[in-house]
């Protein structure tokens, strides 16, 4: 997706472009995107609950199989619960950091939104050709919107794409992009 990109000369900004956004991605964009999706949508909450449920299930199963006393079982379950409170926030922070690092290589991004998908092109790489990636709408089943971002995400791999509204070249572009997203994706 946007981890490597193919070198091309220009983003796909032909007559079918609905809007173009020019922006510098920030770590805050991706922290907000991950947080909003994870805690603000059912698919995000469901995905976040899988790890704790499996961890606690394993703790209970091990306690039963090993024949732990109720006190020992409570200790194991408590230890697993505390470790989950430590692990989950760090996992989400790492996920946001990785997504941001993927986009950081682009530098200043130019994202063209069309009826077919989005193309993002960024600053020149060592050879002088800019990075570019194209995303068809089929890659993302849904999106969420915050005051500052459109957040698109995949269903299984949890790849996030944060499109900052601050990059809109015209204030009406935000409404046009929202309309395109509503036509092609499910809003959560």
C-alpha positions, -999 to 999 in steps of 0.1 A, spaced: 0 0 0 19 30 11 50 13 25 71 14 -6 52 28 -35 62 29 -71 83 57 -85 62 78 -109 64 114 -121 29 127 -111 0 116 -90 -32 106 -108 -48 141 -110 -67 139 -142 -102 152 -150 -117 125 -127 -101 141 -96 -128 151 -71 -103 169 -49 -66 172 -41 -52 175 -6 -16 188 1 -3 182 36 26 170 57 16 139 77 22 141 114 24 115 142 -6 131 158 -27 123 127 -20 86 130 -24 85 168 -58 101 164 -67 78 135 -58 46 155 -74 59 187 -106 70 169 -110 37 150 -101 15 180 -122 31 206 -149 47 185 -161 19 162 -175 -15 167 -149 -32 145 -122 -14 164 -135 -23 198 -141 -59 187 -105 -62 174 -91 -47 206 -111 -72 227 -97 -103 210 -63 -102 227 -76 -97 262 -103 -124 258 -77 -149 245 -52 -140 272 -77 -143 300 -91 -175 286 -56 -190 285 -50 -178 321 -81 -195 333 -74 -227 313 -38 -229 326 -51 -224 361 -76 -252 357 -52 -276 340 -24 -271 365 -48 -274 394 -41 -240 409 -58 -230 442 -83 -202 439 -57 -178 453 -31 -189 427 -57 -187 399 -67 -152 410 -30 -142 410 -25 -156 374 -56 -139 361 -47 -106 379 -12 -107 364 -25 -113 329 -50 -85 333 -24 -60 345 0 -70 317 -28 -64 292 -33 -29 305 5 -24 299 6 -41 265 -25 -27 247 -16 10 249 19 3 237 6 -19 209 -17 9 197 11 35 199 34 12 179 8 7 153 3 45 149 40 50 148 45 24 121 17 39 100 32 74 103 67 61 94 53 46 62 39 80 52 68 101 66 90 89 36 66 108 13 73 141 29 48 166 17 19 145 3 -4 153 -26 -34 130 -24 -58 131 -53 -93 116 -45 -112 102 -75 -142 80 -80 -118 51 -85 -97 56 -54 -69 77 -41 -34 84 -53 -8 98 -30 25 112 -42 53 126 -21 86 143 -22 116 131 -43 136 101 -32 174 98 -38 170 92 -75 148 123 -79 115 104 -87 87 109 -62 71 80 -44 35 73 -53 8 48 -43 -27 42 -55 -54 28 -34 -86 15 -49 -118 17 -28 -120 -21 -25 -90 -20 -2 -110 -2 25 -144 -14 36 -151 16 58 -140 50 71 -144 72 101 -143 110 103 -130 132 130 -130 170 131 -96 170 114 -93 137 95 -108 112 73 -96 78 85 -97 48 61 -88 14 73 -85 -22 61 -105 -49 77 -79 -75 85 -44 -60 83 -53 -28 102 -36 -5 78 -47 31 84 -47 60 59 -52 94 75 -63 121 52 -60 155 70 -87 180 62 -62 208 66 -47 197 32 -79 206 13 -71 231 -15 -107 244 -13 -130 242 17 -156 226 -5 -132 197 -12 -139 183 23 -176 179 14 -168 165 -20 -144 139 -5 -170 130 22 -196 124 -6 -171 102 -26 -163 82 6 -200 78 14 -206 64 -21 -178 38 -20 -173 30 17 -193 24 48 -191 52 74 -186 41 109 
